[in-house]
Amino acid sequence: MQTNFAVCRRRGFSMLELVAVVTILGIIAAIVVPRMRTRAADSQKAACDVNRSNIEIQAQLWFRDKGVWPAANLSDIGADAKFFPDGLPKCPINNGSYTFNSTTEKVNGHAH
C-alpha cells in the first residue's frame, strides 16, 4: 500500500510572521533603549566622581611632597607626570576642567 502525502514546502515567511517579529522587536527596543541611556548617564557621573576623588588624593600627595597645595587651576600638579602621567582628567559629562579649593581640600563644583 502506497500513500502519497502532499509535501508542503514553504519558501520564506508569511507577512503575518514578519509583522509579528517586527512588532516584538519594536517593543523590546522601546524598553531597552531608555534604560541604556540612563545607564550611560550614570556611568558618566560615576566617572566624574572617580576623577574628583583621584584629583583630591593626588593633591594630598602633592601637599605631602611639596608642603603647599597645588594651584587652584591645577596647572602645577597637572604638569608633573609623577602625579598625572596621562594629564589632568576632564569631566566626562561636560568636558570641563576641574579646579581645587585648598581651604576645603576638595575639587570645586562637579556635583552632577
N, CA, C and O atoms as a DFTB+ gen file, in Angstrom:
448 C
 N C O
     1  1       0.824      -1.149       0.000
     2  2       0.000       0.000       0.000
     3  2       0.888       1.237       0.000
     4  3       1.775       1.416       0.835
     5  1       0.617       2.017      -0.913
     6  2       1.424       3.215      -1.102
     7  2       0.562       4.440      -0.856
     8  3      -0.539       4.562      -1.393
     9  1       1.085       5.353      -0.028
    10  2       0.333       6.563       0.253
    11  2       1.113       7.741      -0.255
    12  3       2.339       7.787      -0.159
    13  1       0.409       8.666      -0.783
    14  2       1.019       9.907      -1.259
    15  2       0.662      11.029      -0.288
    16  3      -0.492      11.437      -0.159
    17  1       1.687      11.497       0.374
    18  2       1.473      12.637       1.246
    19  2       1.937      13.873       0.515
    20  3       3.024      13.914      -0.061
    21  1       1.124      14.834       0.551
    22  2       1.497      16.089      -0.099
    23  2       2.546      16.772       0.777
    24  3       2.311      17.043       1.955
    25  1       3.667      17.035       0.198
    26  2       4.734      17.697       0.926
    27  2       4.601      19.189       0.654
    28  3       4.661      19.646      -0.487
    29  1       4.419      19.926       1.738
    30  2       4.255      21.365       1.608
    31  2       5.607      22.014       1.869
    32  3       6.122      21.952       2.985
    33  1       6.160      22.610       0.888
    34  2       7.427      23.302       1.040
    35  2       7.173      24.789       1.045
    36  3       6.717      25.378       0.064
    37  1       7.487      25.379       2.194
    38  2       7.286      26.820       2.330
    39  2       8.581      27.513       1.998
    40  3       9.656      27.053       2.382
    41  1       8.489      28.584       1.308
    42  2       9.648      29.393       0.992
    43  2       9.456      30.754       1.643
    44  3       8.582      31.528       1.251
    45  1      10.296      31.039       2.657
    46  2      10.217      32.340       3.311
    47  2       9.153      32.370       4.389
    48  3       8.589      31.346       4.777
    49  1       8.899      33.581       4.858
    50  2       7.940      33.792       5.934
    51  2       6.707      34.493       5.387
    52  3       6.764      35.208       4.386
    53  1       5.607      34.271       6.063
    54  2       4.386      34.957       5.656
    55  2       4.437      36.398       6.156
    56  3       5.234      36.729       7.033
    57  1       3.613      37.219       5.614
    58  2       3.560      38.619       6.011
    59  2       3.167      38.742       7.481
    60  3       3.684      39.612       8.181
    61  1       2.289      37.910       7.949
    62  2       1.859      37.941       9.352
    63  2       3.027      37.617      10.294
    64  3       3.173      38.243      11.343
    65  1       3.843      36.652       9.920
    66  2       5.004      36.313      10.744
    67  2       5.999      37.471      10.792
    68  3       6.542      37.772      11.855
    69  1       6.239      38.107       9.684
    70  2       7.152      39.246       9.639
    71  2       6.650      40.412      10.477
    72  3       7.427      41.046      11.191
    73  1       5.357      40.699      10.392
    74  2       4.777      41.785      11.176
    75  2       4.894      41.474      12.672
    76  3       5.191      42.366      13.467
    77  1       4.664      40.227      13.053
    78  2       4.758      39.837      14.455
    79  2       6.188      40.017      14.973
    80  3       6.382      40.530      16.074
    81  1       7.170      39.608      14.207
    82  2       8.567      39.737      14.624
    83  2       8.966      41.201      14.740
    84  3       9.608      41.591      15.715
    85  1       8.598      42.007      13.769
    86  2       8.935      43.439      13.803
    87  2       8.263      44.110      15.000
    88  3       8.874      44.963      15.644
    89  1       7.039      43.747      15.305
    90  2       6.329      44.315      16.453
    91  2       7.030      43.942      17.761
    92  3       7.214      44.789      18.635
    93  1       7.411      42.701      17.888
    94  2       8.107      42.255      19.096
    95  2       9.441      42.977      19.236
    96  3       9.786      43.413      20.335
    97  1      10.190      43.114      18.164
    98  2      11.464      43.840      18.212
    99  2      11.257      45.302      18.594
   100  3      12.057      45.871      19.335
   101  1      10.193      45.904      18.094
   102  2       9.883      47.287      18.450
   103  2       9.572      47.448      19.931
   104  3       9.999      48.419      20.557
   105  1       8.844      46.515      20.482
   106  2       8.512      46.558      21.908
   107  2       9.782      46.394      22.746
   108  3       9.978      47.118      23.722
   109  1      10.628      45.462      22.374
   110  2      11.883      45.255      23.101
   111  2      12.759      46.497      23.023
   112  3      13.346      46.904      24.025
   113  1      12.852      47.101      21.851
   114  2      13.665      48.318      21.695
   115  2      13.109      49.458      22.541
   116  3      13.873      50.229      23.121
   117  1      11.785      49.570      22.616
   118  2      11.173      50.638      23.411
   119  2      11.470      50.475      24.900
   120  3      11.488      51.457      25.642
   121  1      11.698      49.260      25.331
   122  2      12.016      49.007      26.735
   123  2      13.516      49.176      26.998
   124  3      13.896      49.756      28.015
   125  1      14.355      48.690      26.115
   126  2      15.797      48.630      26.348
   127  2      16.495      49.972      26.126
   128  3      17.352      50.343      26.929
   129  1      16.166      50.699      25.084
   130  2      16.889      51.930      24.733
   131  2      16.864      52.978      25.845
   132  3      17.922      53.526      26.153
   133  1      15.738      53.288      26.461
   134  2      15.769      54.268      27.559
   135  2      16.635      53.818      28.735
   136  3      17.282      54.642      29.382
   137  1      16.649      52.540      29.007
   138  2      17.479      52.038      30.108
   139  2      18.958      52.187      29.787
   140  3      19.755      52.479      30.679
   141  1      19.333      51.996      28.551
   142  2      20.735      52.146      28.163
   143  2      21.170      53.603      28.283
   144  3      22.296      53.874      28.700
   145  1      20.305      54.535      27.928
   146  2      20.641      55.956      28.050
   147  2      20.837      56.343      29.511
   148  3      21.757      57.093      29.838
   149  1      19.979      55.836      30.386
   150  2      20.094      56.127      31.812
   151  2      21.388      55.557      32.369
   152  3      22.064      56.208      33.165
   153  1      21.727      54.372      31.965
   154  2      22.964      53.752      32.452
   155  2      24.186      54.496      31.942
   156  3      25.180      54.605      32.660
   157  1      24.138      55.005      30.727
   158  2      25.271      55.768      30.199
   159  2      25.464      57.040      31.017
   160  3      26.596      57.391      31.351
   161  1      24.384      57.729      31.342
   162  2      24.481      58.942      32.161
   163  2      24.999      58.613      33.560
   164  3      25.809      59.355      34.116
   165  1      24.534      57.506      34.125
   166  2      25.007      57.096      35.448
   167  2      26.495      56.773      35.423
   168  3      27.218      57.108      36.362
   169  1      26.954      56.130      34.366
   170  2      28.374      55.787      34.290
   171  2      29.239      57.033      34.104
   172  3      30.351      57.092      34.629
   173  1      28.744      58.029      33.364
   174  2      29.494      59.279      33.225
   175  2      29.588      60.005      34.565
   176  3      30.636      60.561      34.894
   177  1      28.512      60.007      35.335
   178  2      28.541      60.631      36.656
   179  2      29.521      59.909      37.565
   180  3      30.278      60.544      38.299
   181  1      29.509      58.590      37.517
   182  2      30.438      57.807      38.337
   183  2      31.882      58.089      37.933
   184  3      32.759      58.177      38.793
   185  1      32.136      58.230      36.632
   186  2      33.487      58.545      36.165
   187  2      33.922      59.919      36.651
   188  3      35.086      60.102      37.008
   189  1      33.014      60.888      36.672
   190  2      33.328      62.226      37.186
   191  2      33.666      62.147      38.675
   192  3      34.598      62.806      39.136
   193  1      32.914      61.347      39.422
   194  2      33.193      61.172      40.852
   195  2      34.566      60.550      41.073
   196  3      35.292      60.952      41.983
   197  1      34.923      59.577      40.250
   198  2      36.237      58.939      40.360
   199  2      37.338      59.954      40.042
   200  3      38.353      60.008      40.737
   201  1      37.139      60.760      38.991
   202  2      38.129      61.788      38.652
   203  2      38.329      62.761      39.818
   204  3      39.462      63.085      40.173
   205  1      37.231      63.222      40.405
   206  2      37.325      64.148      41.547
   207  2      38.097      63.515      42.689
   208  3      38.972      64.153      43.275
   209  1      37.788      62.282      43.007
   210  2      38.473      61.594      44.100
   211  2      39.955      61.435      43.812
   212  3      40.785      61.640      44.698
   213  1      40.296      61.072      42.578
   214  2      41.701      60.913      42.214
   215  2      42.453      62.233      42.319
   216  3      43.588      62.265      42.794
   217  1      41.835      63.311      41.882
   218  2      42.483      64.623      41.975
   219  2      42.702      65.006      43.435
   220  3      43.761      65.521      43.791
   221  1      41.709      64.756      44.274
   222  2      41.843      65.083      45.697
   223  2      42.961      64.271      46.353
   224  3      43.717      64.800      47.168
   225  1      43.066      63.007      46.003
   226  2      44.143      62.165      46.549
   227  2      45.501      62.653      46.063
   228  3      46.448      62.747      46.845
   229  1      45.598      62.964      44.768
   230  2      46.873      63.442      44.227
   231  2      47.245      64.794      44.829
   232  3      48.425      65.077      45.036
   233  1      46.249      65.628      45.110
   234  2      46.524      66.922      45.745
   235  2      47.068      66.722      47.157
   236  3      47.956      67.456      47.589
   237  1      46.548      65.750      47.864
   238  2      47.073      65.450      49.203
   239  2      48.510      64.948      49.122
   240  3      49.348      65.320      49.944
   241  1      48.793      64.106      48.134
   242  2      50.167      63.632      47.949
   243  2      51.095      64.785      47.567
   244  3      52.245      64.832      48.004
   245  1      50.594      65.716      46.750
   246  2      51.356      66.905      46.372
   247  2      51.711      67.720      47.620
   248  3      52.849      68.155      47.800
   249  1      50.704      67.913      48.473
   250  2      50.915      68.665      49.705
   251  2      51.956      67.972      50.598
   252  3      52.807      68.627      51.201
   253  1      51.874      66.660      50.669
   254  2      52.832      65.909      51.475
   255  2      54.254      66.046      50.924
   256  3      55.212      66.175      51.687
   257  1      54.384      66.016      49.595
   258  2      55.713      66.114      48.976
   259  2      56.260      67.534      48.951
   260  3      57.445      67.750      49.204
   261  1      55.390      68.515      48.644
   262  2      55.854      69.888      48.397
   263  2      55.634      70.835      49.577
   264  3      56.301      71.865      49.667
   265  1      54.717      70.507      50.475
   266  2      54.429      71.379      51.611
   267  2      53.438      72.487      51.302
   268  3      53.125      73.289      52.181
   269  1      52.937      72.552      50.079
   270  2      51.917      73.531      49.677
   271  2      50.872      72.806      48.834
   272  3      51.140      71.768      48.230
   273  1      49.678      73.385      48.813
   274  2      48.618      72.811      47.983
   275  2      48.853      73.185      46.521
   276  3      49.482      74.206      46.243
   277  1      48.365      72.385      45.593
   278  2      48.506      72.751      44.182
   279  2      47.693      74.003      43.861
   280  3      46.806      74.396      44.619
   281  1      48.008      74.612      42.741
   282  2      47.289      75.807      42.291
   283  2      45.812      75.477      42.101
   284  3      45.443      74.330      41.851
   285  1      44.987      76.494      42.223
   286  2      43.537      76.306      42.094
   287  2      43.154      75.714      40.743
   288  3      42.223      74.914      40.653
   289  1      43.873      76.108      39.691
   290  2      43.555      75.580      38.362
   291  2      44.292      74.272      38.068
   292  3      44.175      73.724      36.972
   293  1      45.049      73.775      39.047
   294  2      45.770      72.503      38.976
   295  2      46.843      72.481      37.889
   296  3      47.248      71.411      37.436
   297  1      47.302      73.654      37.473
   298  2      48.298      73.711      36.396
   299  2      49.629      73.108      36.831
   300  3      50.302      72.464      36.026
   301  1      50.016      73.303      38.078
   302  2      51.300      72.788      38.528
   303  2      51.291      71.270      38.693
   304  3      52.210      70.587      38.242
   305  1      50.275      70.756      39.324
   306  2      50.205      69.308      39.525
   307  2      49.911      68.583      38.206
   308  3      50.363      67.458      37.996
   309  1      49.161      69.232      37.333
   310  2      48.851      68.628      36.037
   311  2      50.061      68.525      35.130
   312  3      50.115      67.661      34.255
   313  1      51.039      69.410      35.336
   314  2      52.245      69.395      34.508
   315  2      53.258      68.369      35.006
   316  3      54.210      68.049      34.293
   317  1      53.071      67.853      36.209
   318  2      54.010      66.892      36.791
   319  2      53.539      65.468      36.466
   320  3      52.504      65.017      36.956
   321  1      54.312      64.779      35.640
   322  2      53.932      63.433      35.204
   323  2      53.936      62.425      36.346
   324  3      53.368      61.341      36.209
   325  1      54.557      62.757      37.455
   326  2      54.543      61.869      38.615
   327  2      53.129      61.731      39.171
   328  3      52.747      60.668      39.659
   329  1      52.364      62.802      39.094
   330  2      51.017      62.798      39.664
   331  2      49.946      62.452      38.637
   332  3      49.010      61.712      38.941
   333  1      50.076      62.975      37.439
   334  2      49.107      62.681      36.375
   335  2      49.865      62.356      35.089
   336  3      50.039      63.227      34.236
   337  1      50.316      61.109      34.944
   338  2      51.101      60.736      33.758
   339  2      50.352      60.943      32.438
   340  3      50.972      61.223      31.412
   341  1      49.044      60.808      32.461
   342  2      48.240      60.980      31.241
   343  2      47.637      62.368      31.146
   344  3      46.787      62.612      30.289
   345  1      48.057      63.277      32.001
   346  2      47.488      64.624      32.024
   347  2      46.265      64.672      32.923
   348  3      45.716      63.644      33.318
   349  1      45.855      65.891      33.234
   350  2      44.668      66.070      34.078
   351  2      43.434      65.522      33.388
   352  3      43.235      65.749      32.194
   353  1      42.610      64.808      34.122
   354  2      41.366      64.327      33.506
   355  2      40.382      65.473      33.295
   356  3      40.417      66.486      33.993
   357  1      39.518      65.287      32.329
   358  2      38.418      66.223      32.056
   359  2      37.117      65.568      32.508
   360  3      37.009      64.343      32.569
   361  1      36.150      66.393      32.817
   362  2      34.845      65.882      33.223
   363  2      34.204      65.142      32.036
   364  3      34.062      65.727      30.962
   365  1      33.818      63.880      32.208
   366  2      33.220      63.140      31.097
   367  2      31.817      63.618      30.724
   368  3      31.314      63.280      29.652
   369  1      31.187      64.394      31.589
   370  2      29.832      64.852      31.310
   371  2      29.844      66.088      30.421
   372  3      29.135      66.138      29.416
   373  1      30.658      67.099      30.791
   374  2      30.652      68.345      30.018
   375  2      32.038      68.744      29.514
   376  3      32.214      69.851      29.004
   377  1      33.019      67.857      29.651
   378  2      34.392      68.088      29.197
   379  2      35.023      69.309      29.868
   380  3      35.948      69.913      29.325
   381  1      34.524      69.664      31.035
   382  2      35.044      70.820      31.766
   383  2      36.299      70.466      32.554
   384  3      36.593      69.296      32.800
   385  1      37.021      71.495      32.939
   386  2      38.226      71.316      33.737
   387  2      37.863      71.306      35.219
   388  3      36.887      71.923      35.645
   389  1      38.653      70.608      35.971
   390  2      38.469      70.564      37.418
   391  2      39.312      71.668      38.049
   392  3      40.368      72.025      37.525
   393  1      38.846      72.206      39.170
   394  2      39.616      73.174      39.954
   395  2      39.643      72.688      41.397
   396  3      38.807      71.887      41.814
   397  1      40.618      73.185      42.149
   398  2      40.840      72.696      43.509
   399  2      40.757      73.839      44.497
   400  3      41.288      74.921      44.249
   401  1      40.088      73.601      45.627
   402  2      39.982      74.575      46.702
   403  2      40.881      74.104      47.845
   404  3      40.585      73.102      48.496
   405  1      41.970      74.820      48.086
   406  2      42.922      74.393      49.113
   407  2      42.376      74.575      50.529
   408  3      42.884      73.956      51.464
   409  1      41.366      75.400      50.700
   410  2      40.773      75.580      52.025
   411  2      39.965      74.350      52.432
   412  3      40.094      73.852      53.550
   413  1      39.148      73.877      51.531
   414  2      38.323      72.701      51.815
   415  2      39.016      71.396      51.445
   416  3      38.573      70.315      51.834
   417  1      40.107      71.506      50.689
   418  2      40.867      70.341      50.190
   419  2      39.994      69.454      49.310
   420  3      40.130      68.230      49.317
   421  1      39.102      70.077      48.556
   422  2      38.185      69.349      47.680
   423  2      38.195      69.962      46.283
   424  3      38.597      71.109      46.093
   425  1      37.748      69.180      45.323
   426  2      37.560      69.692      43.967
   427  2      36.291      70.524      43.947
   428  3      35.263      70.120      44.490
   429  1      36.368      71.688      43.320
   430  2      35.210      72.594      43.241
   431  2      34.170      72.085      42.269
   432  3      34.497      71.520      41.226
   433  1      32.914      72.292      42.621
   434  2      31.812      72.007      41.709
   435  2      31.734      70.544      41.326
   436  3      32.101      69.659      42.099
   437  1      31.259      70.311      40.143
   438  2      31.088      68.977      39.560
   439  2      30.200      68.092      40.417
   440  3      30.463      66.898      40.561
   441  1      29.162      68.666      40.980
   442  2      28.153      67.884      41.693
   443  2      27.020      67.600      40.713
   444  3      25.959      68.220      40.779
   445  1      27.254      66.667      39.815
   446  2      26.277      66.357      38.759
   447  2      25.166      65.522      39.331
   448  3      24.238      65.152      38.611
